Amino acid sequence: MSVAVVDNAAVLPRRRVRTALRVYGWWFWVFVLGVIFVLAIFGPWLAPFEHTQQNVRAKFTAPLSSSDAGFHLFGTDELGRDILSKVIVGARLTLFIGFTSTLIGATIGTFAGMLGGLRGGRVDRIVMRLTEAQTAMPMFLIALLLLSSLGASVWNLVLILPAYVWPTFARLIRAETIRLRSAPFIEAAVALGCTTRTILARHLLPNLGGRVAVLSAISVGQVILAEAGLSFIGAGVQSPDVTWGLMISMGRKYLTVAWWATLIPGFFVGITVIALNGLARAFTDEGRR
């Protein structure tokens, strides 16, 4: 009896912790993303230094140290540029690429998935074959080839990276559309003679909004990682533009003498992706209740 009481007493706090994390944990991810969004929006006014300002005498200043230019919270790089200022300014372009590419991919994938799931037949087969072909391709290598041919630029990245995410949207939205097309409200819309465009826009899309939002949060993280990978090998964003991925690439040559030039932007990439995935999981758990 006493053993059971002790076991219950030990389990109860753990349950309370799990419940608190499930109920309130998403606020933490919202807070993290909110801070990152503030940095992205107001970066030029929040940065303590101009991110292109060079001071060779202060190169490789360690974090929490000062130079003749001032205090450097995250240290400086090989040209004496303030890491904190570069992280703040780089947040805007990193999130712009992530969200814009995801928006394009989500729009293409959602429309294709809804159309294939609703119409069925040849349209559905075409959509599925396209998604299967896209999924079978080594997209990182193809993106690398395209960027090498077209040139590494922000807009080329924005146009190429949606290929990473649109097949996932198409497959998921198609499955949900097939489930919903036999619902009474869809059958009623068809019986009333509503056009395909009306059914997609007014009846299906509002009921798929939650799925699209959750998948979009995950996809933004995937695009940010893809951009960081491409920039790391020199095929992504080029200087004087700044992204976290480019900062990692530029700092890796000095990893043994200035670890902060690589690990700090890498930390921001990681925490952003984790926060997006945590928020998506919180939305998913909330939708299951």
C-alpha positions as CSV (number, residue, x, y, z in Angstrom):
1,M,0.0,0.0,0.0
2,S,2.7,2.4,1.0
3,V,4.6,1.6,-2.2
4,A,1.6,2.5,-4.3
5,V,1.2,5.7,-2.5
6,V,4.8,6.6,-3.1
7,D,4.5,5.7,-6.8
8,N,1.4,7.9,-7.1
9,A,3.1,10.7,-5.3
10,A,6.1,10.5,-7.7
11,V,3.9,10.2,-10.8
12,L,1.6,13.1,-10.0
13,P,4.2,15.9,-10.3
14,R,5.4,14.5,-13.6
15,R,1.8,14.5,-14.9
16,R,1.4,18.1,-13.7
17,V,4.6,19.1,-15.5
18,R,3.5,17.4,-18.8
19,T,0.0,19.0,-18.5
20,A,1.5,22.4,-17.9
21,L,3.9,22.0,-20.9
22,R,1.0,20.9,-23.1
23,V,-1.3,23.7,-22.0
24,Y,1.1,26.6,-21.7
25,G,4.2,25.4,-23.7
26,W,3.0,26.9,-26.9
27,W,3.2,30.4,-25.3
28,F,6.9,29.9,-24.9
29,W,7.3,29.1,-28.6
30,V,5.1,32.2,-29.5
31,F,7.4,34.3,-27.3
32,V,10.5,33.0,-29.0
33,L,9.1,33.6,-32.4
34,G,7.8,37.0,-31.4
35,V,11.3,38.0,-30.3
36,I,12.7,36.8,-33.6
37,F,10.0,38.6,-35.6
38,V,10.7,41.9,-33.7
39,L,14.4,41.5,-34.6
40,A,13.5,40.9,-38.2
41,I,11.1,43.9,-38.4
42,F,13.0,46.4,-36.4
43,G,16.5,45.1,-37.0
44,P,18.1,48.2,-38.5
45,W,17.0,50.3,-35.5
46,L,17.9,47.7,-32.9
47,A,21.3,46.7,-34.1
48,P,24.0,48.4,-31.9
49,F,26.4,48.7,-34.8
50,E,26.1,48.9,-38.6
51,H,26.4,45.3,-39.7
52,T,28.9,46.2,-42.4
53,Q,31.1,48.3,-40.1
54,Q,34.6,46.9,-40.1
55,N,37.2,47.3,-37.4
56,V,40.2,45.1,-38.1
57,R,41.8,46.0,-34.8
58,A,38.8,44.4,-33.1
59,K,38.7,41.2,-35.1
60,F,37.8,38.0,-33.3
61,T,36.8,39.9,-30.1
62,A,35.3,37.3,-27.8
63,P,31.6,37.5,-26.7
64,L,30.9,39.7,-23.7
65,S,34.0,41.8,-24.4
66,S,34.7,45.3,-25.5
67,S,36.8,46.9,-28.2
68,D,37.6,50.5,-29.0
69,A,34.3,50.6,-30.9
70,G,32.2,49.5,-27.9
71,F,30.8,46.5,-26.2
72,H,30.2,43.3,-28.2
73,L,27.6,40.9,-26.7
74,F,28.3,38.2,-29.2
75,G,31.8,39.2,-30.2
76,T,33.1,40.1,-33.6
77,D,34.1,38.3,-36.8
78,E,37.3,38.2,-38.9
79,L,36.8,41.8,-40.1
80,G,35.8,43.2,-36.7
81,R,32.1,43.3,-37.5
82,D,29.7,43.0,-34.6
83,I,28.1,39.5,-34.6
84,L,25.0,40.6,-32.7
85,S,24.3,43.3,-35.4
86,K,24.7,40.8,-38.2
87,V,22.4,38.3,-36.4
88,I,19.7,41.0,-36.0
89,V,20.0,42.2,-39.6
90,G,20.2,38.7,-41.0
91,A,17.0,37.7,-39.3
92,R,14.9,39.7,-41.7
93,L,16.3,38.1,-44.9
94,T,16.3,34.6,-43.4
95,L,12.6,34.9,-42.4
96,F,11.7,36.5,-45.7
97,I,13.1,33.6,-47.7
98,G,11.5,31.1,-45.4
99,F,8.0,32.6,-45.3
100,T,7.9,33.7,-48.9
101,S,9.1,30.4,-50.3
102,T,6.7,28.5,-48.0
103,L,3.8,30.8,-49.1
104,I,4.5,30.0,-52.8
105,G,4.8,26.3,-52.1
106,A,1.8,26.2,-49.9
107,T,-0.3,28.0,-52.5
108,I,0.7,25.7,-55.3
109,G,0.4,22.5,-53.2
110,T,-2.9,23.4,-51.6
111,F,-4.6,24.2,-54.9
112,A,-3.2,21.1,-56.6
113,G,-4.2,18.9,-53.7
114,M,-7.7,20.3,-53.5
115,L,-8.3,20.1,-57.2
116,G,-7.0,16.5,-57.4
117,G,-8.9,15.4,-54.4
118,L,-12.2,17.0,-55.5
119,R,-12.1,16.2,-59.2
120,G,-10.5,12.7,-59.0
121,G,-9.8,10.7,-62.2
122,R,-7.2,12.0,-64.6
123,V,-6.6,15.3,-62.7
124,D,-5.9,13.4,-59.5
125,R,-3.5,11.0,-61.3
126,I,-1.6,13.9,-62.8
127,V,-1.2,15.6,-59.5
128,M,-0.1,12.5,-57.8
129,R,2.4,11.6,-60.5
130,L,3.9,15.1,-60.3
131,T,4.3,14.9,-56.5
132,E,5.8,11.5,-56.7
133,A,8.3,12.6,-59.3
134,Q,9.2,15.7,-57.3
135,T,9.6,13.6,-54.1
136,A,11.9,11.1,-55.9
137,M,14.2,13.9,-57.0
138,P,17.3,14.9,-54.9
139,M,16.0,18.4,-54.5
140,F,19.1,19.8,-52.8
141,L,21.3,18.7,-55.7
142,I,18.8,20.1,-58.2
143,A,18.6,23.4,-56.3
144,L,22.4,23.5,-56.3
145,L,22.5,22.9,-60.0
146,L,19.8,25.6,-60.7
147,L,21.5,28.1,-58.5
148,S,24.8,27.4,-60.2
149,S,23.2,28.0,-63.6
150,L,21.0,30.9,-62.8
151,G,23.2,32.6,-60.2
152,A,23.0,32.7,-56.5
153,S,20.6,35.4,-55.4
154,V,17.8,36.0,-53.0
155,W,15.0,35.9,-55.6
156,N,16.4,32.7,-57.2
157,L,16.3,31.1,-53.8
158,V,12.7,32.2,-53.3
159,L,11.6,30.8,-56.6
160,I,13.5,27.4,-56.2
161,L,12.9,26.6,-52.6
162,P,9.1,26.1,-52.9
163,A,9.9,22.9,-54.7
164,Y,10.9,21.5,-51.2
165,V,7.5,21.9,-49.7
166,W,4.7,21.9,-52.3
167,P,4.5,18.1,-52.7
168,T,3.9,17.6,-49.0
169,F,1.1,20.2,-49.1
170,A,-0.4,18.5,-52.2
171,R,-0.5,15.0,-50.7
172,L,-1.8,16.1,-47.4
173,I,-4.5,18.4,-48.7
174,R,-5.6,15.8,-51.3
175,A,-6.1,13.3,-48.6
176,E,-8.2,15.7,-46.5
177,T,-10.2,16.8,-49.6
178,I,-11.0,13.2,-50.4
179,R,-12.3,12.8,-46.8
180,L,-14.3,16.0,-47.0
181,R,-15.8,15.6,-50.4
182,S,-18.4,13.1,-49.2
183,A,-19.4,15.5,-46.3
184,P,-23.0,16.7,-46.5
185,F,-22.1,20.4,-47.0
186,I,-19.9,19.5,-50.1
187,E,-22.7,17.2,-51.5
188,A,-25.2,20.0,-51.0
189,A,-22.9,22.5,-52.8
190,V,-22.6,20.1,-55.7
191,A,-26.4,19.5,-55.8
192,L,-27.0,23.3,-55.8
193,G,-24.8,23.6,-58.9
194,C,-21.8,25.4,-57.4
195,T,-18.8,25.7,-59.6
196,T,-15.5,24.0,-58.7
197,R,-14.0,27.3,-57.9
198,T,-16.8,28.1,-55.5
199,I,-16.5,24.8,-53.7
200,L,-12.7,25.1,-53.4
201,A,-12.7,28.7,-52.2
202,R,-15.8,28.8,-50.0
203,H,-16.3,25.3,-48.7
204,L,-13.1,23.3,-48.8
205,L,-10.4,25.9,-48.1
206,P,-11.9,27.2,-44.8
207,N,-12.1,23.6,-43.5
208,L,-8.5,23.0,-44.4
209,G,-7.1,26.1,-42.9
210,G,-5.9,24.4,-39.7
211,R,-4.0,21.7,-41.6
212,V,-2.4,24.3,-43.9
213,A,-1.3,26.5,-40.9
214,V,0.3,23.5,-39.1
215,L,2.1,22.3,-42.2
216,S,3.2,25.9,-43.1
217,A,4.9,26.3,-39.7
218,I,6.9,23.1,-40.3
219,S,7.7,24.0,-43.9
220,V,9.1,27.4,-42.9
221,G,11.6,25.6,-40.8
222,Q,12.5,23.2,-43.6
223,V,13.1,26.1,-46.0
224,I,15.2,28.0,-43.5
225,L,17.4,24.8,-43.1
226,A,17.6,24.4,-46.9
227,E,18.7,28.0,-47.3
228,A,21.3,27.6,-44.6
229,G,22.6,24.5,-46.3
230,L,22.8,26.1,-49.7
231,S,24.4,29.3,-48.3
232,F,26.9,27.1,-46.3
233,I,28.3,25.6,-49.5
234,G,28.3,29.0,-51.3
235,A,25.3,28.5,-53.5
236,G,22.8,30.6,-51.5
237,V,22.8,34.3,-50.4
238,Q,25.9,36.2,-51.2
239,S,27.6,39.1,-49.4
240,P,26.8,42.0,-48.8
241,D,23.4,40.4,-48.0
242,V,23.3,38.7,-44.7
243,T,21.4,35.5,-43.6
244,W,22.2,33.2,-40.7
245,G,23.2,30.5,-43.1
246,L,25.7,32.8,-44.8
247,M,27.1,33.8,-41.4
248,I,27.7,30.1,-40.6
249,S,29.4,29.6,-43.9
250,M,31.7,32.6,-43.4
251,G,32.6,31.7,-39.8
252,R,33.4,28.0,-40.4
253,K,36.9,28.9,-41.6
254,Y,37.7,30.4,-38.2
255,L,35.9,27.8,-36.1
256,T,39.0,27.0,-34.0
257,V,39.8,30.6,-33.2
258,A,36.4,32.2,-33.2
259,W,33.7,29.6,-32.5
260,W,31.1,32.2,-31.8
261,A,31.1,33.4,-35.5
262,T,29.6,30.0,-36.4
263,L,27.8,28.7,-33.4
264,I,25.8,31.8,-32.6
265,P,24.0,32.1,-36.0
266,G,23.7,28.3,-35.9
267,F,21.9,28.6,-32.6
268,F,19.4,31.1,-34.0
269,V,18.7,28.8,-36.9
270,G,18.2,25.9,-34.6
271,I,16.0,27.7,-32.1
272,T,13.8,29.2,-34.9
273,V,13.2,25.8,-36.4
274,I,12.5,24.2,-33.0
275,A,10.1,27.0,-32.1
276,L,8.2,26.6,-35.4
277,N,8.0,22.8,-35.0
278,G,6.9,23.2,-31.3
279,L,4.2,25.7,-32.3
280,A,3.0,23.3,-35.0
281,R,2.9,20.4,-32.5
282,A,1.0,22.6,-30.0
283,F,-1.6,23.5,-32.7
284,T,-1.9,19.8,-33.6
285,D,-2.5,18.7,-30.0
286,E,-5.0,21.5,-29.6
287,G,-6.9,20.4,-32.6
288,R,-7.2,16.8,-31.3
289,R,-9.0,17.9,-28.2
